[in-house]
Amino acid sequence: MIENKARKETASRSARLDSVFAALADPTRRAIIERLSRGEARVTEVAGPFHMSLNAVSKHIRVLEASGVVERHRKGRDHILSINTRSLDEVDGWIERMRRYWEERLDAMEHLLRELNKDRKLGPKGRKHGSR
Amino acid sequence: MIENKARKETASRSARLDSVFAALADPTRRAIIERLSRGEARVTEVAGPFHMSLNAVSKHIRVLEASGVVERHRKGRDHILSINTRSLDEVDGWIERMRRYWEERLDAMEHLLRELNKDRKLGPKGRKHGSR
């Protein structure tokens, strides 16, 4: 039962990663996130700088809302958009994990290169001096 | 001219982000990256754990190669896959930038909450004691 629950959680986390990564795979949507990272804003404020119709921007906003990256609340007549940082934390966590792996590998490679360089500097000539 | 070059570079970086994020928006492709983060591997080794045809896995690998996340080289008869860390660094850089923004905002919010809490603890009664 517990295993089943864990599997369901992993599946839903994976589905969330799918939709967040898909949401980020568009320059307009990334620009909207960049704007909202500096502070919440009204839909019209967000749409302002884009050379496209309000309707087109609204579609992008809906994709961001569906992925959970962007949240909307009402303040009187205004629709205010803000970032749900938790959703991006999850993506960040995944990339961070991958990065740890590959940094370990890069460190190992760097170490190897240093060792090879040392050998080369000592060289056939250097080795004579270096042999103790 | 320089401005034009800078614009082109920004556009191509943006296109790369598009395709890397789209490549990451799939659980099989993320699992392939996780596998390769632990070390390079042959195509058949990568395909092994998946309950799908080699052809289906190969399609996912091609998407990863097109995005630049995965590279392929030949060692004799084998096709060896490895991760191109630079492509993920770029994505990581974007998320990192967003995170800096929102952490500043979260810090500011936390500070505000602490201040509000202090006020509440002092309260109408506490304030008498607290006023110096």
Chai-1 contact restraints between the chains, C-beta under 6 A:
chainA,res_idxA,chainB,res_idxB,connection_type,confidence,min_distance_angstrom,max_distance_angstrom,comment,restraint_id
A,S14,B,P27,contact,1.0,0.0,6.0,A-B,restraint_1
A,D18,B,A25,contact,1.0,0.0,6.0,A-B,restraint_2
A,F21,B,F21,contact,1.0,0.0,6.0,A-B,restraint_3
A,F21,B,L24,contact,1.0,0.0,6.0,A-B,restraint_4
A,F21,B,A25,contact,1.0,0.0,6.0,A-B,restraint_5
A,A22,B,A25,contact,1.0,0.0,6.0,A-B,restraint_6
A,L24,B,F21,contact,1.0,0.0,6.0,A-B,restraint_7
A,A25,B,D18,contact,1.0,0.0,6.0,A-B,restraint_8
A,A25,B,F21,contact,1.0,0.0,6.0,A-B,restraint_9
A,A25,B,A22,contact,1.0,0.0,6.0,A-B,restraint_10
A,P27,B,S14,contact,1.0,0.0,6.0,A-B,restraint_11
A,S37,B,M98,contact,1.0,0.0,6.0,A-B,restraint_12
A,S37,B,Y101,contact,1.0,0.0,6.0,A-B,restraint_13
A,S37,B,W102,contact,1.0,0.0,6.0,A-B,restraint_14
A,R38,B,Y101,contact,1.0,0.0,6.0,A-B,restraint_15
A,T85,B,W102,contact,1.0,0.0,6.0,A-B,restraint_16
A,D92,B,I95,contact,1.0,0.0,6.0,A-B,restraint_17
A,I95,B,D92,contact,1.0,0.0,6.0,A-B,restraint_18
A,M98,B,S37,contact,1.0,0.0,6.0,A-B,restraint_19
A,Y101,B,S37,contact,1.0,0.0,6.0,A-B,restraint_20
A,Y101,B,R38,contact,1.0,0.0,6.0,A-B,restraint_21
A,W102,B,S37,contact,1.0,0.0,6.0,A-B,restraint_22
A,W102,B,T85,contact,1.0,0.0,6.0,A-B,restraint_23
